[in-house]
Amino acid sequence: MQVEVPATSHALAAALPLRLTQQQAGAELARLTALLVQQPSTPATLDAQALQVFDSSALALLLELRRRLLAQGKTLQIQHWPPRLLALASLYGVSELLHV
């Protein structure tokens, strides 16, 4: 799977999709990793506003993105958390890891 990334001088936009369940997680992880590692600054920014349908795979994806970015000396900043995703992160005890 190839991911095309536009060449711009601004930070590349990375956003979660409308739907993120176990079925989409692998492809989304590849897509988002490609976008986030190319962001020139730290923290790498991810917009979660569009996310409406998700399961715990969404948290697993965010934790893996965080791990991959930390390995490259970057941090992950997630903007516009959906309330249900915040609640799920709190329930699973990973809020602090994701800087919620």
C-alpha positions in Angstrom: 0.0 0.0 0.0 1.4 3.4 -1.0 0.6 6.6 0.8 1.0 9.8 -1.1 2.0 12.7 1.0 1.9 16.2 -0.4 5.1 18.2 -0.2 4.4 21.4 1.7 6.4 23.6 4.1 3.6 23.4 6.7 3.0 20.5 9.1 1.3 17.7 7.3 -2.3 17.1 8.3 -2.9 13.8 10.0 -6.4 12.9 11.2 -8.2 9.9 12.4 -10.9 8.6 10.1 -14.7 8.5 10.7 -14.5 4.8 11.6 -11.6 3.0 13.3 -12.2 -0.6 14.4 -10.1 -3.7 14.4 -10.9 -4.1 10.6 -9.4 -0.7 9.7 -6.6 -0.5 12.4 -3.8 -2.1 10.3 -4.2 0.1 7.3 -4.8 3.2 9.4 -1.7 2.6 11.4 0.4 2.4 8.2 -1.2 5.6 6.8 -0.9 7.6 10.0 2.6 6.5 10.7 3.7 7.6 7.2 2.1 11.1 7.8 3.2 11.6 11.4 6.9 10.7 10.9 7.1 13.2 8.2 5.8 16.1 10.3 8.9 18.3 10.7 8.3 19.2 14.4 7.6 17.6 17.7 5.0 17.0 18.9 3.5 15.3 15.9 -0.1 16.4 15.7 -3.1 14.1 15.1 -6.7 15.4 14.8 -9.3 13.0 16.3 -12.3 15.2 15.6 -13.8 13.1 12.8 -13.7 9.8 14.8 -17.3 8.6 15.5 -17.3 4.8 15.2 -14.5 3.0 17.1 -13.6 0.2 19.4 -10.6 -0.4 21.7 -8.5 -0.9 18.6 -8.5 2.9 18.3 -6.6 3.2 21.6 -4.2 0.4 20.6 -3.5 2.3 17.4 -2.8 5.6 19.3 -0.5 3.8 21.8 1.4 2.2 18.9 1.7 5.6 17.1 3.0 7.0 20.3 5.6 4.2 20.6 6.8 4.6 17.0 7.1 8.4 17.4 9.0 8.1 20.7 11.5 5.8 18.9 12.2 8.7 16.5 12.5 11.2 19.3 9.1 12.8 18.7 6.0 13.0 20.9 2.3 12.6 19.9 -0.2 15.3 20.5 -3.9 14.4 19.9 -6.3 17.2 19.3 -10.1 17.3 19.5 -10.7 14.1 21.4 -14.2 12.7 21.0 -15.8 12.4 24.5 -16.4 8.6 24.2 -12.7 8.1 23.3 -11.6 10.1 26.3 -13.9 7.9 28.5 -12.5 4.8 27.0 -8.9 5.9 27.5 -9.7 6.7 31.1 -11.4 3.3 31.6 -8.4 1.5 30.2 -6.0 3.6 32.3 -4.0 5.0 29.4 -5.0 8.6 29.6 -1.7 9.7 31.0 0.3 7.8 28.3 -1.7 9.7 25.7 -1.4 13.1 27.5 -5.2 13.4 27.9 
